[in-house]
Amino acid sequence: MARVKYTGSDVDLMARMMRAEAEGEGKLGMLMVGNVIVNRAKANCGDFEGLRTIPQVIYQVQGGNYSFEAVQKGNVFYQRARESERRLAEQTLKYWRQHPSKYALWYFNPYAACPPTWYDQPFAGQFKQHCYYEPEANTCEGAYRW
């Protein structure tokens, strides 16, 4: 059973996003970005309330900008999905979760040390250049569901 409902086009979209956001961090880095996307679709709290599909998460606009920089700037996001990234996307949609992105709803690359909080949410850990942040305790139970 998948963590969220998805279609073949969702797999392609997610694969493109994972590649665009974390290709330089290898397969594990791309899996972690994919996990954040799935977590946002499951969370139903805060900034992610009402988001239920992969396209809703990826094309979400906050403060006049897309939530993901790759959508805003284009770069490799607008290239075709490769089969290797499609397999990674399906892994995260079906079952994959790992620290520090296991419950994370946010990540970013600060080009410096990871701050202890991001938008008042606690630091969960770092993988290569990306810092991951989980929701503050007891504020978003949906992020912690399978």
ABEGO torsion letter per residue (X at the ends): XBABBBBAAAAAAAAAAAAAAAAAAEAAAAAAAAAAAAAAAAAGBEAABGBABAAAAAABBBGGBBABAAAAAGEAAABBBBAAAAAAAAAAAAABBBOAAAABABBBBAGBBBBABBGGBBBAEBBEABBBBBBBBGABAAAABX
